[in-house]
């Protein structure tokens, strides 16, 4: 093996390691942000369900969404999506 090819392999290994570290850092950042976003989706979905089923109180009871079953369905979907986001944000990464 020549000195040039050993240098090329070293450069390629460093570039791969750098990309991997960048990817891991990006996933960590996304997971730390997605937890609160998922919680917000769950809360919004719960509010929409309450309004759609006409169970809301206080300022939430004065809405165009009141007693409209469509909003209960949309809220259920949003709540499920929020739970999935929270589950993803707390899932441990797979080992490769």
Buried (B, 14 or more C-beta within 10 A) or exposed (E): EEEEEEEEEEEEEEEEEEEEEEEEEEEEEEBEEBBEBBBEBBEBBBBBBBBBBEEBEEEBEEBEBBBBEEBBEBBBEBBEBBBEBBEEBEEEEEEE
